[in-house]
Amino acid sequence: MLTIIPWLGGCDFVYRLLDKEGAQEKALIGESSPLQSNPKVVEIQTLLKLYGYNPGQPDGVMGLRTREMIEKFQQDNGLEPSRFVDEQTWAVLNSHQNTGLIYDGQLNISLMQQLLEAAGFSVGGVDGKFGPQTEAAVKEFQRAHGLTVDGKVGFKTMQALSGYFASPE
């Protein structure tokens, strides 16, 4: 018979020992139920979608498709492909929010245009609109940086653009 010492935390302690990634995810996003939308899961799904991964419509449910996209994101970014949002995955998912390239769940087009200009790719003026000149500049930037040339500003393109933030003097 297994006896759990109460001061060790009971079931939560055992869960953390047996399922480290699941426990980290639960600590980061809270409870996730297929019957109830979770705002943190909506945030994860929105970020995945912005980065070029398709978890489906952000609905706040951690379903199979979302798990598959988390795993693909982890594989593409050198993370352990656990299908869970652990602390490391959470940090990488949020890295472009921290730079301002993603603001309020959307690509900050003005900042992206400023960074393209700083990198030497003309967008025809920073106007906050993703028009034909901005798309052409994105494609040229992608080509110059060995990225997939699709005109879409996904995770890898944002990562490359982040190298053009002005350094403090």
N, CA, C and O atoms as a DFTB+ gen file, in Angstrom:
676 C
 N C O
     1  1       0.835      -1.177       0.000
     2  2       0.000       0.000       0.000
     3  2       0.883       1.246       0.000
     4  3       1.839       1.340       0.770
     5  1       0.553       2.200      -0.871
     6  2       1.291       3.443      -0.983
     7  2       0.727       4.463      -0.001
     8  3      -0.467       4.760      -0.006
     9  1       1.600       4.984       0.827
    10  2       1.174       6.001       1.781
    11  2       1.811       7.321       1.380
    12  3       3.030       7.413       1.241
    13  1       0.986       8.340       1.195
    14  2       1.477       9.678       0.861
    15  2       1.538      10.482       2.148
    16  3       0.551      10.592       2.876
    17  1       2.687      11.028       2.412
    18  2       2.848      11.858       3.595
    19  2       2.184      13.199       3.312
    20  3       2.539      13.856       2.333
    21  1       1.218      13.631       4.148
    22  2       0.453      14.843       3.874
    23  2       1.311      16.074       3.615
    24  3       0.954      16.893       2.769
    25  1       2.410      16.229       4.303
    26  2       3.217      17.443       4.129
    27  2       3.937      17.472       2.784
    28  3       4.512      18.500       2.426
    29  1       3.920      16.368       2.029
    30  2       4.526      16.366       0.707
    31  2       3.571      16.899      -0.364
    32  3       3.980      17.070      -1.513
    33  1       2.340      17.159      -0.023
    34  2       1.423      17.757      -0.981
    35  2       0.460      16.790      -1.622
    36  3      -0.275      17.193      -2.522
    37  1       0.421      15.551      -1.216
    38  2      -0.563      14.600      -1.708
    39  2      -0.534      14.409      -3.205
    40  3       0.528      14.228      -3.800
    41  1      -1.719      14.451      -3.817
    42  2      -1.878      14.163      -5.246
    43  2      -1.085      15.119      -6.136
    44  3      -0.498      14.692      -7.130
    45  1      -1.061      16.398      -5.792
    46  2      -0.306      17.358      -6.609
    47  2       1.183      17.011      -6.628
    48  3       1.836      17.125      -7.665
    49  1       1.712      16.592      -5.492
    50  2       3.119      16.206      -5.417
    51  2       3.399      15.017      -6.335
    52  3       4.365      15.026      -7.098
    53  1       2.562      14.014      -6.256
    54  2       2.729      12.820      -7.087
    55  2       2.598      13.187      -8.561
    56  3       3.374      12.706      -9.386
    57  1       1.626      14.033      -8.904
    58  2       1.420      14.466     -10.290
    59  2       2.666      15.176     -10.816
    60  3       3.094      14.929     -11.944
    61  1       3.248      16.059     -10.001
    62  2       4.447      16.785     -10.433
    63  2       5.607      15.824     -10.667
    64  3       6.419      16.044     -11.566
    65  1       5.696      14.761      -9.871
    66  2       6.755      13.770     -10.062
    67  2       6.549      12.956     -11.334
    68  3       7.499      12.694     -12.072
    69  1       5.315      12.561     -11.585
    70  2       5.021      11.666     -12.697
    71  2       4.885      12.379     -14.037
    72  3       5.232      11.807     -15.070
    73  1       4.403      13.582     -14.045
    74  2       4.121      14.291     -15.289
    75  2       4.617      15.730     -15.180
    76  3       3.828      16.655     -14.994
    77  1       5.927      15.907     -15.297
    78  2       6.548      17.220     -15.119
    79  2       5.980      18.255     -16.094
    80  3       5.609      19.354     -15.682
    81  1       5.911      17.908     -17.392
    82  2       5.425      18.860     -18.390
    83  2       3.965      19.225     -18.143
    84  3       3.584      20.393     -18.216
    85  1       3.159      18.213     -17.849
    86  2       1.744      18.464     -17.568
    87  2       1.562      19.346     -16.347
    88  3       0.688      20.212     -16.323
    89  1       2.391      19.123     -15.329
    90  2       2.315      19.934     -14.112
    91  2       2.740      21.370     -14.403
    92  3       2.126      22.311     -13.899
    93  1       3.789      21.548     -15.215
    94  2       4.218      22.897     -15.581
    95  2       3.122      23.607     -16.368
    96  3       2.836      24.779     -16.126
    97  1       2.511      22.892     -17.312
    98  2       1.444      23.482     -18.108
    99  2       0.287      23.909     -17.211
   100  3      -0.247      25.008     -17.358
   101  1      -0.095      23.042     -16.286
   102  2      -1.198      23.358     -15.376
   103  2      -0.875      24.589     -14.537
   104  3      -1.753      25.416     -14.289
   105  1       0.373      24.720     -14.099
   106  2       0.780      25.884     -13.312
   107  2       0.748      27.163     -14.157
   108  3       0.427      28.237     -13.649
   109  1       1.084      27.044     -15.451
   110  2       1.125      28.210     -16.337
   111  2      -0.245      28.650     -16.835
   112  3      -0.535      29.845     -16.898
   113  1      -1.084      27.684     -17.188
   114  2      -2.351      28.056     -17.821
   115  2      -3.578      27.736     -16.979
   116  3      -4.687      28.153     -17.315
   117  1      -3.389      27.003     -15.893
   118  2      -4.528      26.630     -15.063
   119  2      -5.206      25.386     -15.597
   120  3      -4.654      24.662     -16.425
   121  1      -6.410      25.153     -15.109
   122  2      -7.178      23.982     -15.534
   123  2      -7.603      24.123     -16.989
   124  3      -7.943      25.214     -17.446
   125  1      -7.579      23.026     -17.697
   126  2      -8.015      23.002     -19.093
   127  2      -9.039      21.892     -19.248
   128  3      -8.763      20.729     -18.955
   129  1     -10.213      22.259     -19.708
   130  2     -11.300      21.300     -19.847
   131  2     -11.868      21.374     -21.259
   132  3     -11.966      22.463     -21.825
   133  1     -12.246      20.232     -21.840
   134  2     -12.844      20.261     -23.171
   135  2     -14.235      20.890     -23.181
   136  3     -14.793      21.144     -24.248
   137  1     -14.789      21.138     -22.016
   138  2     -16.129      21.710     -21.933
   139  2     -16.135      23.196     -21.608
   140  3     -17.189      23.832     -21.618
   141  1     -14.953      23.757     -21.318
   142  2     -14.906      25.160     -20.917
   143  2     -13.693      25.837     -21.546
   144  3     -12.590      25.291     -21.524
   145  1     -13.898      27.025     -22.105
   146  2     -12.828      27.782     -22.722
   147  2     -11.884      28.345     -21.656
   148  3     -12.322      28.835     -20.615
   149  1     -10.582      28.263     -21.938
   150  2      -9.552      28.789     -21.047
   151  2      -8.868      29.951     -21.763
   152  3      -8.344      29.761     -22.860
   153  1      -8.858      31.154     -21.172
   154  2      -8.257      32.313     -21.845
   155  2      -6.771      32.141     -22.163
   156  3      -6.295      32.677     -23.163
   157  1      -6.041      31.413     -21.344
   158  2      -4.615      31.175     -21.620
   159  2      -4.456      30.272     -22.843
   160  3      -3.519      30.446     -23.622
   161  1      -5.358      29.318     -23.015
   162  2      -5.310      28.450     -24.191
   163  2      -5.649      29.268     -25.436
   164  3      -5.059      29.051     -26.494
   165  1      -6.587      30.198     -25.324
   166  2      -6.891      31.107     -26.447
   167  2      -5.624      31.874     -26.823
   168  3      -5.316      32.027     -28.005
   169  1      -4.895      32.354     -25.823
   170  2      -3.649      33.098     -26.071
   171  2      -2.626      32.205     -26.790
   172  3      -1.992      32.640     -27.751
   173  1      -2.471      30.981     -26.333
   174  2      -1.544      30.034     -26.971
   175  2      -1.966      29.786     -28.413
   176  3      -1.131      29.826     -29.316
   177  1      -3.246      29.532     -28.636
   178  2      -3.749      29.264     -29.990
   179  2      -3.559      30.482     -30.889
   180  3      -3.201      30.339     -32.058
   181  1      -3.795      31.669     -30.356
   182  2      -3.623      32.907     -31.133
   183  2      -2.167      33.094     -31.531
   184  3      -1.874      33.437     -32.676
   185  1      -1.253      32.870     -30.595
   186  2       0.171      32.996     -30.905
   187  2       0.600      31.957     -31.934
   188  3       1.312      32.283     -32.884
   189  1       0.178      30.724     -31.755
   190  2       0.520      29.690     -32.732
   191  2       0.045      30.090     -34.122
   192  3       0.779      29.945     -35.100
   193  1      -1.167      30.586     -34.207
   194  2      -1.739      30.995     -35.499
   195  2      -0.926      32.145     -36.109
   196  3      -0.636      32.138     -37.305
   197  1      -0.563      33.127     -35.283
   198  2       0.257      34.242     -35.765
   199  2       1.609      33.770     -36.288
   200  3       2.149      34.328     -37.243
   201  1       2.144      32.739     -35.650
   202  2       3.458      32.231     -36.027
   203  2       3.418      31.282     -37.216
   204  3       4.456      30.759     -37.623
   205  1       2.244      31.055     -37.776
   206  2       2.148      30.219     -38.965
   207  2       1.768      28.775     -38.702
   208  3       1.873      27.933     -39.594
   209  1       1.334      28.482     -37.504
   210  2       0.860      27.139     -37.156
   211  2      -0.649      27.227     -37.064
   212  3      -1.177      28.239     -36.601
   213  1      -1.358      26.193     -37.493
   214  2      -2.808      26.285     -37.542
   215  2      -3.474      25.359     -36.524
   216  3      -3.732      24.191     -36.815
   217  1      -3.751      25.888     -35.321
   218  2      -4.447      25.066     -34.326
   219  2      -5.956      25.080     -34.515
   220  3      -6.687      24.518     -33.699
   221  1      -6.431      25.717     -35.583
   222  2      -7.866      25.915     -35.772
   223  2      -8.272      27.248     -35.169
   224  3      -7.424      28.035     -34.747
   225  1      -9.552      27.491     -35.132
   226  2     -10.066      28.735     -34.559
   227  2      -9.760      28.767     -33.055
   228  3     -10.095      27.821     -32.343
   229  1      -9.128      29.846     -32.562
   230  2      -8.861      29.929     -31.123
   231  2     -10.160      29.851     -30.314
   232  3     -10.982      30.768     -30.327
   233  1     -10.316      28.721     -29.607
   234  2     -11.547      28.485     -28.859
   235  2     -11.307      28.234     -27.373
   236  3     -12.251      28.064     -26.602
   237  1     -10.019      28.214     -26.975
   238  2      -9.709      28.019     -25.565
   239  2      -9.726      26.584     -25.099
   240  3      -9.616      26.319     -23.902
   241  1      -9.864      25.636     -26.039
   242  2      -9.891      24.219     -25.690
   243  2      -8.585      23.581     -26.167
   244  3      -8.219      23.702     -27.336
   245  1      -7.893      22.907     -25.264
   246  2      -6.619      22.269     -25.583
   247  2      -6.881      20.912     -26.223
   248  3      -6.733      19.867     -25.589
   249  1      -7.276      20.952     -27.499
   250  2      -7.618      19.738     -28.225
   251  2      -6.437      19.140     -28.965
   252  3      -5.310      19.623     -28.861
   253  1      -6.711      18.085     -29.713
   254  2      -5.682      17.357     -30.439
   255  2      -4.925      18.249     -31.423
   256  3      -3.697      18.195     -31.490
   257  1      -5.639      19.053     -32.173
   258  2      -4.995      19.908     -33.182
   259  2      -4.074      20.938     -32.528
   260  3      -2.991      21.220     -33.041
   261  1      -4.505      21.498     -31.399
   262  2      -3.656      22.446     -30.679
   263  2      -2.410      21.731     -30.174
   264  3      -1.305      22.263     -30.280
   265  1      -2.576      20.531     -29.625
   266  2      -1.429      19.741     -29.137
   267  2      -0.451      19.442     -30.280
   268  3       0.764      19.516     -30.096
   269  1      -0.984      19.105     -31.455
   270  2      -0.128      18.827     -32.608
   271  2       0.668      20.066     -33.022
   272  3       1.845      19.959     -33.366
   273  1       0.034      21.232     -32.992
   274  2       0.721      22.465     -33.373
   275  2       1.754      22.880     -32.314
   276  3       2.801      23.432     -32.652
   277  1       1.462      22.619     -31.057
   278  2       2.455      22.877     -30.000
   279  2       3.684      22.010     -30.253
   280  3       4.816      22.487     -30.160
   281  1       3.458      20.733     -30.573
   282  2       4.572      19.832     -30.838
   283  2       5.379      20.295     -32.053
   284  3       6.609      20.290     -32.018
   285  1       4.697      20.692     -33.118
   286  2       5.395      21.177     -34.327
   287  2       6.193      22.440     -34.010
   288  3       7.337      22.576     -34.444
   289  1       5.600      23.359     -33.260
   290  2       6.297      24.575     -32.844
   291  2       7.542      24.211     -32.032
   292  3       8.612      24.779     -32.249
   293  1       7.406      23.274     -31.106
   294  2       8.544      22.858     -30.292
   295  2       9.644      22.253     -31.161
   296  3      10.819      22.577     -30.987
   297  1       9.274      21.384     -32.088
   298  2      10.259      20.763     -32.982
   299  2      10.975      21.815     -33.816
   300  3      12.199      21.780     -33.949
   301  1      10.221      22.747     -34.375
   302  2      10.797      23.770     -35.252
   303  2      11.703      24.747     -34.513
   304  3      12.518      25.428     -35.134
   305  1      11.567      24.820     -33.197
   306  2      12.324      25.808     -32.432
   307  2      13.284      25.193     -31.421
   308  3      13.677      25.841     -30.451
   309  1      13.657      23.937     -31.655
   310  2      14.669      23.286     -30.841
   311  2      14.260      23.002     -29.401
   312  3      15.105      22.900     -28.512
   313  1      12.954      22.875     -29.183
   314  2      12.447      22.568     -27.849
   315  2      12.095      21.085     -27.769
   316  3      11.875      20.438     -28.792
   317  1      12.045      20.552     -26.555
   318  2      11.626      19.166     -26.358
   319  2      10.176      19.012     -26.823
   320  3       9.288      19.662     -26.271
   321  1       9.918      18.167     -27.823
   322  2       8.548      18.032     -28.348
   323  2       7.639      17.205     -27.430
   324  3       7.417      16.016     -27.660
   325  1       7.128      17.851     -26.404
   326  2       6.312      17.163     -25.406
   327  2       4.811      17.302     -25.651
   328  3       4.014      16.562     -25.076
   329  1       4.427      18.259     -26.511
   330  2       3.018      18.581     -26.771
   331  2       2.369      19.337     -25.610
   332  3       1.175      19.632     -25.648
   333  1       3.153      19.648     -24.584
   334  2       2.679      20.430     -23.444
   335  2       3.361      21.786     -23.470
   336  3       4.492      21.904     -23.943
   337  1       2.686      22.808     -22.966
   338  2       3.285      24.131     -22.864
   339  2       3.992      24.209     -21.513
   340  3       3.409      24.586     -20.497
   341  1       5.281      23.835     -21.542
   342  2       6.087      23.927     -20.336
   343  2       6.676      25.343     -20.251
   344  3       6.400      26.185     -21.106
   345  1       7.474      25.595     -19.235
   346  2       8.015      26.948     -19.026
   347  2       8.856      27.428     -20.208
   348  3       8.764      28.589     -20.604
   349  1       9.673      26.539     -20.770
   350  2      10.526      26.921     -21.891
   351  2       9.687      27.245     -23.136
   352  3       9.945      28.234     -23.821
   353  1       8.694      26.414     -23.419
   354  2       7.822      26.657     -24.571
   355  2       7.053      27.955     -24.386
   356  3       6.912      28.734     -25.328
   357  1       6.556      28.191     -23.181
   358  2       5.818      29.420     -22.874
   359  2       6.700      30.646     -23.134
   360  3       6.238      31.632     -23.710
   361  1       7.962      30.586     -22.713
   362  2       8.882      31.713     -22.906
   363  2       9.110      31.989     -24.391
   364  3       9.110      33.144     -24.816
   365  1       9.304      30.929     -25.180
   366  2       9.536      31.116     -26.614
   367  2       8.263      31.614     -27.295
   368  3       8.327      32.503     -28.143
   369  1       7.109      31.053     -26.936
   370  2       5.837      31.518     -27.510
   371  2       5.631      33.011     -27.267
   372  3       5.116      33.717     -28.134
   373  1       6.026      33.488     -26.104
   374  2       5.797      34.880     -25.727
   375  2       6.940      35.824     -26.087
   376  3       6.850      37.024     -25.830
   377  1       8.000      35.308     -26.672
   378  2       9.189      36.131     -26.912
   379  2       8.902      37.350     -27.780
   380  3       9.502      38.402     -27.562
   381  1       8.011      37.245     -28.751
   382  2       7.755      38.385     -29.631
   383  2       6.738      39.357     -29.041
   384  3       6.655      40.504     -29.482
   385  1       5.976      38.922     -28.067
   386  2       5.132      39.866     -27.317
   387  2       6.032      40.765     -26.487
   388  3       5.768      41.957     -26.333
   389  1       7.096      40.181     -25.954
   390  2       8.022      40.943     -25.123
   391  2       8.768      42.005     -25.921
   392  3       9.171      43.022     -25.355
   393  1       8.962      41.797     -27.217
   394  2       9.659      42.777     -28.052
   395  2       8.701      43.830     -28.610
   396  3       9.138      44.887     -29.066
   397  1       7.411      43.550     -28.576
   398  2       6.429      44.470     -29.134
   399  2       6.009      44.118     -30.549
   400  3       5.110      44.756     -31.098
   401  1       6.645      43.107     -31.160
   402  2       6.244      42.709     -32.513
   403  2       4.831      42.136     -32.536
   404  3       4.145      42.181     -33.557
   405  1       4.412      41.601     -31.405
   406  2       3.017      41.177     -31.260
   407  2       2.427      42.034     -30.161
   408  3       2.956      42.118     -29.053
   409  1       1.330      42.660     -30.492
   410  2       0.655      43.522     -29.520
   411  2      -0.832      43.234     -29.581
   412  3      -1.439      43.255     -30.651
   413  1      -1.404      42.969     -28.433
   414  2      -2.838      42.709     -28.324
   415  2      -3.287      41.579     -29.262
   416  3      -4.346      41.651     -29.886
   417  1      -2.451      40.536     -29.341
   418  2      -2.805      39.364     -30.130
   419  2      -2.659      39.519     -31.628
   420  3      -3.147      38.683     -32.389
   421  1      -1.983      40.594     -32.069
   422  2      -1.827      40.824     -33.511
   423  2      -0.405      41.263     -33.815
   424  3       0.314      41.749     -32.942
   425  1      -0.013      41.083     -35.069
   426  2       1.285      41.570     -35.526
   427  2       1.279      43.090     -35.488
   428  3       0.364      43.726     -36.011
   429  1       2.295      43.669     -34.871
   430  2       2.463      45.116     -34.823
   431  2       3.106      45.528     -36.150
   432  3       4.330      45.546     -36.280
   433  1       2.274      45.852     -37.116
   434  2       2.749      46.115     -38.476
   435  2       3.660      47.335     -38.528
   436  3       4.657      47.323     -39.250
   437  1       3.343      48.377     -37.784
   438  2       4.200      49.579     -37.789
   439  2       5.610      49.246     -37.318
   440  3       6.586      49.654     -37.947
   441  1       5.722      48.513     -36.224
   442  2       7.044      48.133     -35.715
   443  2       7.743      47.214     -36.700
   444  3       8.945      47.357     -36.928
   445  1       7.019      46.277     -37.286
   446  2       7.610      45.381     -38.273
   447  2       8.146      46.189     -39.459
   448  3       9.231      45.901     -39.964
   449  1       7.388      47.200     -39.905
   450  2       7.842      48.046     -41.008
   451  2       9.096      48.833     -40.610
   452  3      10.017      48.976     -41.413
   453  1       9.133      49.340     -39.381
   454  2      10.314      50.067     -38.900
   455  2      11.551      49.170     -38.907
   456  3      12.639      49.600     -39.291
   457  1      11.374      47.934     -38.483
   458  2      12.499      47.001     -38.452
   459  2      12.952      46.630     -39.863
   460  3      14.150      46.493     -40.113
   461  1      12.002      46.467     -40.786
   462  2      12.378      46.213     -42.183
   463  2      13.183      47.377     -42.741
   464  3      14.194      47.174     -43.413
   465  1      12.736      48.594     -42.462
   466  2      13.471      49.795     -42.907
   467  2      14.873      49.817     -42.294
   468  3      15.847      50.109     -42.987
   469  1      14.981      49.508     -40.992
   470  2      16.276      49.486     -40.306
   471  2      17.203      48.432     -40.912
   472  3      18.424      48.587     -40.903
   473  1      16.611      47.363     -41.437
   474  2      17.384      46.292     -42.060
   475  2      17.745      46.614     -43.510
   476  3      18.484      45.865     -44.150
   477  1      17.222      47.732     -44.029
   478  2      17.553      48.150     -45.389
   479  2      16.553      47.707     -46.447
   480  3      16.886      47.656     -47.631
   481  1      15.334      47.386     -46.033
   482  2      14.303      46.940     -46.974
   483  2      13.157      47.940     -46.942
   484  3      12.442      48.032     -45.944
   485  1      12.979      48.682     -48.015
   486  2      11.994      49.760     -48.061
   487  2      10.565      49.228     -48.126
   488  3      10.229      48.373     -48.946
   489  1       9.739      49.765     -47.235
   490  2       8.313      49.421     -47.220
   491  2       7.481      50.536     -47.833
   492  3       6.253      50.455     -47.864
   493  1       8.163      51.599     -48.331
   494  2       7.448      52.715     -48.941
   495  2       6.829      53.645     -47.910
   496  3       5.876      54.360     -48.219
   497  1       7.347      53.647     -46.705
   498  2       6.824      54.501     -45.633
   499  2       6.102      53.676     -44.581
   500  3       5.307      52.790     -44.895
   501  1       6.393      53.982     -43.343
   502  2       5.770      53.277     -42.219
   503  2       4.365      53.835     -42.027
   504  3       4.187      54.973     -41.594
   505  1       3.356      53.000     -42.363
   506  2       1.964      53.455     -42.259
   507  2       1.071      52.494     -41.473
   508  3      -0.121      52.748     -41.298
   509  1       1.652      51.393     -41.004
   510  2       0.867      50.433     -40.232
   511  2      -0.048      49.558     -41.068
   512  3      -0.907      48.863     -40.526
   513  1       0.126      49.581     -42.383
   514  2      -0.703      48.770     -43.280
   515  2       0.177      47.761     -44.013
   516  3       1.281      48.082     -44.454
   517  1      -0.330      46.547     -44.132
   518  2       0.422      45.495     -44.811
   519  2       0.020      45.483     -46.284
   520  3      -0.747      44.634     -46.738
   521  1       0.560      46.445     -47.004
   522  2       0.249      46.582     -48.426
   523  2       1.271      45.864     -49.296
   524  3       2.137      45.151     -48.789
   525  1       1.166      46.056     -50.626
   526  2       2.044      45.363     -51.571
   527  2       3.532      45.679     -51.380
   528  3       4.375      44.795     -51.536
   529  1       3.863      46.947     -51.041
   530  2       5.273      47.288     -50.842
   531  2       5.831      46.616     -49.589
   532  3       6.980      46.175     -49.572
   533  1       5.014      46.543     -48.547
   534  2       5.454      45.875     -47.322
   535  2       5.635      44.385     -47.585
   536  3       6.617      43.792     -47.139
   537  1       4.706      43.782     -48.296
   538  2       4.829      42.361     -48.617
   539  2       6.083      42.095     -49.438
   540  3       6.790      41.119     -49.189
   541  1       6.363      42.955     -50.415
   542  2       7.568      42.795     -51.239
   543  2       8.824      42.926     -50.370
   544  3       9.783      42.177     -50.555
   545  1       8.823      43.871     -49.425
   546  2       9.963      44.051     -48.527
   547  2      10.143      42.815     -47.642
   548  3      11.270      42.387     -47.395
   549  1       9.040      42.247     -47.169
   550  2       9.106      41.034     -46.342
   551  2       9.730      39.903     -47.153
   552  3      10.597      39.187     -46.653
   553  1       9.296      39.739     -48.395
   554  2       9.830      38.672     -49.244
   555  2      11.332      38.862     -49.487
   556  3      12.097      37.900     -49.430
   557  1      11.749      40.094     -49.755
   558  2      13.179      40.358     -49.969
   559  2      13.972      40.092     -48.698
   560  3      15.069      39.536     -48.749
   561  1      13.419      40.488     -47.565
   562  2      14.054      40.236     -46.264
   563  2      14.193      38.727     -46.043
   564  3      15.253      38.247     -45.642
   565  1      13.122      37.991     -46.307
   566  2      13.154      36.536     -46.127
   567  2      14.209      35.905     -47.038
   568  3      14.970      35.037     -46.611
   569  1      14.244      36.341     -48.275
   570  2      15.221      35.801     -49.232
   571  2      16.643      36.079     -48.735
   572  3      17.496      35.192     -48.763
   573  1      16.893      37.290     -48.287
   574  2      18.228      37.684     -47.831
   575  2      18.653      36.942     -46.564
   576  3      19.847      36.804     -46.295
   577  1      17.690      36.469     -45.795
   578  2      17.998      35.791     -44.531
   579  2      17.814      34.272     -44.594
   580  3      17.827      33.597     -43.565
   581  1      17.641      33.739     -45.811
   582  2      17.546      32.294     -45.980
   583  2      16.287      31.683     -45.391
   584  3      16.280      30.517     -44.995
   585  1      15.221      32.473     -45.333
   586  2      13.947      31.995     -44.796
   587  2      13.028      31.583     -45.934
   588  3      13.297      31.895     -47.094
   589  1      11.957      30.891     -45.612
   590  2      10.948      30.564     -46.610
   591  2      10.357      31.869     -47.130
   592  3       9.868      32.687     -46.352
   593  1      10.401      32.061     -48.444
   594  2       9.926      33.297     -49.055
   595  2       8.438      33.133     -49.372
   596  3       8.056      32.597     -50.412
   597  1       7.605      33.620     -48.427
   598  2       6.160      33.516     -48.607
   599  2       5.437      34.836     -48.342
   600  3       4.224      34.930     -48.531
   601  1       6.184      35.861     -47.903
   602  2       5.565      37.151     -47.631
   603  2       4.779      37.189     -46.336
   604  3       4.160      38.203     -46.017
   605  1       4.796      36.102     -45.587
   606  2       4.092      36.050     -44.309
   607  2       5.092      36.261     -43.184
   608  3       6.219      35.769     -43.245
   609  1       4.684      36.979     -42.178
   610  2       5.578      37.263     -41.057
   611  2       5.261      36.293     -39.926
   612  3       4.487      36.594     -39.017
   613  1       5.887      35.109     -40.011
   614  2       5.720      34.086     -38.991
   615  2       6.836      34.164     -37.961
   616  3       7.567      35.152     -37.899
   617  1       6.962      33.128     -37.160
   618  2       7.906      33.121     -36.048
   619  2       9.345      33.354     -36.497
   620  3      10.041      34.199     -35.933
   621  1       9.794      32.617     -37.503
   622  2      11.194      32.727     -37.951
   623  2      11.487      34.116     -38.528
   624  3      12.568      34.662     -38.305
   625  1      10.543      34.683     -39.258
   626  2      10.741      36.033     -39.796
   627  2      10.787      37.047     -38.660
   628  3      11.621      37.952     -38.672
   629  1       9.892      36.902     -37.674
   630  2       9.931      37.797     -36.515
   631  2      11.247      37.674     -35.774
   632  3      11.814      38.667     -35.319
   633  1      11.727      36.447     -35.657
   634  2      12.983      36.211     -34.965
   635  2      14.125      36.942     -35.684
   636  3      14.958      37.581     -35.042
   637  1      14.158      36.845     -37.003
   638  2      15.198      37.524     -37.777
   639  2      15.046      39.039     -37.688
   640  3      16.039      39.757     -37.576
   641  1      13.807      39.529     -37.736
   642  2      13.569      40.972     -37.615
   643  2      14.018      41.505     -36.256
   644  3      14.476      42.643     -36.153
   645  1      13.887      40.691     -35.225
   646  2      14.259      41.119     -33.872
   647  2      15.721      41.506     -33.772
   648  3      16.106      42.253     -32.872
   649  1      16.531      41.011     -34.676
   650  2      17.951      41.377     -34.694
   651  2      18.193      42.812     -35.131
   652  3      19.330      43.282     -35.081
   653  1      17.166      43.512     -35.553
   654  2      17.313      44.882     -36.051
   655  2      16.784      45.944     -35.095
   656  3      16.649      47.108     -35.469
   657  1      16.487      45.547     -33.870
   658  2      16.133      46.550     -32.870
   659  2      17.356      47.392     -32.598
   660  3      18.465      46.869     -32.484
   661  1      17.162      48.695     -32.494
   662  2      18.290      49.591     -32.214
   663  2      18.874      49.241     -30.857
   664  3      18.154      49.097     -29.869
   665  1      20.201      49.106     -30.827
   666  2      20.839      48.813     -29.545
   667  2      21.050      50.112     -28.784
   668  3      21.387      51.133     -29.382
   669  1      20.850      50.083     -27.448
   670  2      21.036      51.293     -26.650
   671  2      22.492      51.723     -26.673
   672  3      23.403      50.898     -26.610
   673  1      22.692      53.030     -26.764
   674  2      24.065      53.547     -26.870
   675  2      24.535      54.129     -25.577
   676  3      25.665      54.608     -25.490
